[in-house]
Amino acid sequence: MKLFTGLILCSLVLGVHSQWLSFLGEAYEGAKDMWRAYSDMREANYKGADKYFHARGNYDAAQRGPGGAWAAKVISDARENIQRITDPLFKGTTSGQGREDSRADQFANEWGRSGKDPNHFRPAGLPDKY
């Protein structure tokens, strides 16, 4: 009986441990997806493509699973909150412009995380590489 109880307890602990490892792996891969979308956006330097890269990064990360979706949300929210502080200081944007752009970015982020096609935001003429 003790052996049976020990086996059940170990399988429960290992199962939970396995779920956490899976979540962390998804989060890590999702963070890499977000970085890849950001790097591609910087490389493309294409006017009007910002929302597409927001949606694509979130979409790719969320496809990894719950950990990827969590990483995409945390990274997206942090980026928008940091921009609220830095944009007025370095770009001279007014608070109204910043809030409007942030709302549009968050809409694209949520669009991608929900599994909708990021190409909805793809601007005409953006190279196929992206």
HUBELSUL-V434095 format. One record per pair of residues at least 6 apart in sequence whose ideal C-beta (glycine too) atoms are under 8 Angstrom apart, sorted by the first residue. I is the first residue (numbers start at 1). J is the second residue. Records with the same first field share a line. If there is no record, write none. Layout:
BEGIN
I: J / J
END
This chain:
BEGIN
22: 65 / 67
23: 65 / 66 / 67 / 70
24: 67
25: 67
26: 64 / 65 / 66 / 67 / 68 / 71
27: 67 / 68 / 70 / 71
28: 67 / 71
29: 61 / 64 / 67 / 68
30: 60 / 61 / 62 / 64 / 67 / 68 / 69 / 70 / 71 / 72
31: 61 / 71 / 75
33: 57 / 60 / 61 / 64 / 68 / 72
34: 57 / 58 / 60 / 61 / 71 / 72 / 75 / 76
36: 57 / 60
37: 53 / 54 / 56 / 57 / 60
38: 53 / 57
40: 53 / 56 / 130
41: 49 / 50 / 53
44: 53 / 126 / 127 / 129 / 130
46: 123 / 125 / 126 / 127 / 130
47: 123
48: 123
49: 122 / 123 / 126 / 130
50: 105 / 108
51: 104 / 105 / 107 / 108 / 121
52: 108 / 118 / 119 / 121 / 122 / 123 / 126 / 130
53: 130
54: 76 / 105 / 108 / 109 / 112 / 121
55: 108 / 109 / 111 / 112 / 116 / 118 / 120 / 121
56: 112 / 118 / 130
57: 72 / 76 / 112
58: 72 / 76 / 108 / 109 / 110 / 111 / 112 / 113 / 118
59: 111 / 112 / 113 / 115 / 116 / 117 / 118
60: 68 / 112
61: 68 / 69 / 71 / 72 / 75 / 113
62: 68 / 69 / 72 / 112 / 113 / 114 / 115
63: 115
69: 113
72: 109 / 112 / 113
73: 109 / 113
76: 105 / 106 / 109 / 113
80: 102 / 105 / 106
83: 98 / 102
84: 98 / 99 / 102
87: 93 / 98
88: 94 / 95 / 98
93: 101
108: 118 / 121
111: 118 / 120 / 121
112: 118
END
